[in-house]
Amino acid sequence: MAEPLPFKLERDDETTVAETDRAASALMLALKALSQRAIAAVADLFFLSTMAACFWLFMSIPNPNTYQLVELGLFCAFVLAGNWIVRRK
């Protein structure tokens, strides 16, 4: 068997501090853009989940009476108001 080579750290003199700072700032800029896109996706997920809840609620009642329709309409109005508040910001 071959003997393992000794581990040696070699210094790379080609990279400077300025290059390292530029790479770090580019990485921070990319992470900032990614986090902003994630926040936008969460807002869209909130909208989608509330609309799905309204749809599911309407479909889960096979034979609604007048009071149930009024309650469902109020619930949907509340959801739309909540979505409007979230989208306005």
N, C-alpha and C positions, 0 to 999 in steps of 0.2 A: 504494500500500500504506500501511497505517496504521503509524505509528511505535510501537515497543514502549513501554509505560509504564514509568517508572522504578520500581524495587523499593524499597518502603519498609516498614520494620518498625514496626508500631504496637503500643503496649503496651496490654494489656487489664487495666485496673485493677479489673475486677469480680471476678476470681478472687483469693482470698487464699491465704496460705500454709496456713491451716488446711484449706481446701477441697482443696488439692493434697495435703496429708498424708492426708486422709481418702480421697481417690481412690487414692492409692498403697497405703494399707493395705487397701482393698477389693480392689485388684488382687492384692496379695500373698496375701490370704485365698483368693481364687478359684484362684490358681495352686497353693497348698498343697493345696486340696481336689482339684484335678485330678491332682496328682502322687500323692496317696494312692489315687485311683481307678486310676491307671495301675499302681501296685504291686499292687493287688488283681487287676487283669486279668492281669498277668504270672504271678501265682500260679495263676490259673485256667488260663492257657495251659500252664504246666508240668504241671498235672494232666491236661489234655486230651492233651498230646503223649505223656506216659508211658502213658496208657491206650490211645492209638492205636498205640503201639509194641508193647504186649502183644497187641492184637488182630491187628496185621499179622504179628507173629511166629507166632501160632497159625495164622493162615490161610495163611502161606507154606509150611508143611510139609504136603504133601498126604496122606501116609501115615505118621504118626509112630509110632515104636516106643515101648517102655516107658521107655527112658532119655531119649528126647527129651521125653516128657511130664513126666517128673520134672524135667528141666532147665527146661522152660517154666514149670512150677509154681513152682520156686524163683525164677525170674526175676520172675514176677508177684508173689510174696510180697515180694521185694526192692523192687519198684516200689511196692507198697502201703505198705510200711514207709517208704519215702522220701516218699510223698505224705502219710502220717500225720504225719511229722516237720515237713514244710512247713506243713501246715494247723494244727498245734498252736501255732505261734508267733503 
